[in-house]
Amino acid sequence: MVIKVYIASSSGSTAIKKQQQDVLGFLEANKIEFEEKDIAANEENRKWMRENVPEESRPASGNPLPPRIFNDSRYLGDYEAFFEARENNAVYAFLGLTAPPGSKEAEALAKQEA
């Protein structure tokens, strides 16, 4: 299982840049392995991302914008979904990964199961 984050290295939007940095920074800080896929520099990445974002997760008009997060080819969500998972200490579950022992998420799961 590989976490893939689709980003645009040359986005003109400061909001998109900030969201991308937020997602990548969190994954790096928590030592979660991921692949960064640039849709601005690689047409194949752009095409793949656009084709694999489910219909219900697409904007009303235009193409889906980065950052978009996948686990292998399974779509996980956009920045809003990631942010909500992070606020709820549920990022590992969102990513389809097991929370490491001692993490807030693992402790919260242990309390639920007890």
C-alpha positions in Angstrom: 0.0 0.0 0.0 1.4 3.3 -1.0 0.0 6.7 -0.1 0.0 9.0 -3.1 -0.5 12.7 -2.9 -1.3 14.5 -6.1 0.0 18.1 -6.1 0.7 20.9 -8.5 4.2 22.3 -8.2 3.4 25.4 -10.1 0.0 26.3 -8.8 -0.9 30.0 -8.9 -3.2 29.6 -5.9 -1.7 30.3 -2.5 -4.6 28.3 -0.9 -3.7 25.2 -2.9 0.0 25.6 -2.2 -0.7 25.9 1.6 -3.0 22.9 1.5 -0.4 20.8 -0.3 2.3 21.9 2.2 0.0 21.1 5.1 -0.6 17.5 3.8 3.0 16.8 2.9 4.3 18.3 6.0 2.0 16.2 8.2 3.0 13.0 6.4 6.7 13.8 6.7 6.5 14.8 10.4 4.7 11.6 11.2 7.1 9.5 9.1 4.3 8.2 6.9 5.7 7.0 3.6 4.1 8.5 0.5 4.7 9.3 -3.1 4.4 12.9 -4.3 2.8 13.0 -7.8 3.1 16.3 -9.6 0.2 17.0 -12.0 1.8 20.3 -13.2 5.0 18.7 -14.5 3.7 15.3 -15.6 0.7 14.9 -17.9 0.3 11.2 -17.0 -0.1 12.1 -13.3 -2.7 14.8 -14.2 -4.7 12.5 -16.4 -4.6 9.7 -13.9 -5.7 11.9 -11.0 -8.6 13.4 -13.0 -9.8 10.0 -14.1 -9.7 8.4 -10.7 -11.4 11.0 -8.5 -14.9 9.6 -8.1 -17.8 11.5 -9.7 -19.3 12.5 -6.3 -16.0 14.1 -5.3 -15.6 16.2 -8.3 -16.4 20.0 -8.4 -19.7 21.0 -10.0 -17.7 22.5 -12.8 -14.1 22.1 -14.0 -11.5 19.5 -13.0 -10.7 18.3 -9.5 -7.9 20.3 -8.0 -5.0 19.2 -5.8 -4.2 18.1 -3.3 -5.9 14.7 -3.8 -4.9 11.7 -1.7 -5.0 8.0 -2.7 -3.9 4.7 -1.2 -2.6 2.9 -4.2 -5.5 3.4 -6.6 -8.2 3.9 -4.0 -9.4 7.5 -3.7 -9.2 8.7 -0.1 -10.2 12.3 -0.4 -9.2 16.0 -0.8 -7.7 18.5 1.6 -11.0 19.0 3.4 -11.4 15.2 4.1 -7.7 15.1 5.3 -8.1 18.1 7.5 -11.3 16.7 9.1 -9.5 13.3 9.8 -6.5 15.2 11.3 -8.8 17.3 13.6 -10.5 14.0 14.8 -7.1 12.2 15.3 -8.2 9.7 12.6 -5.5 10.3 9.9 -4.2 6.7 9.9 -7.8 5.3 9.5 -8.4 7.9 6.7 -5.2 6.7 5.0 -6.1 3.1 5.5 -3.1 2.5 7.7 -2.7 1.1 11.2 -2.0 3.8 13.8 1.4 3.4 15.5 1.5 2.5 19.2 1.6 5.6 21.4 0.0 7.9 18.8 -3.1 9.9 19.8 -5.1 7.9 17.3 -4.0 4.5 18.7 -4.7 5.7 22.2 -8.2 6.9 21.2 -8.9 3.5 19.5 -7.8 1.6 22.6 -10.2 3.7 24.7 -13.1 2.9 22.4 -12.3 -0.8 22.5 -12.0 -0.9 26.3 
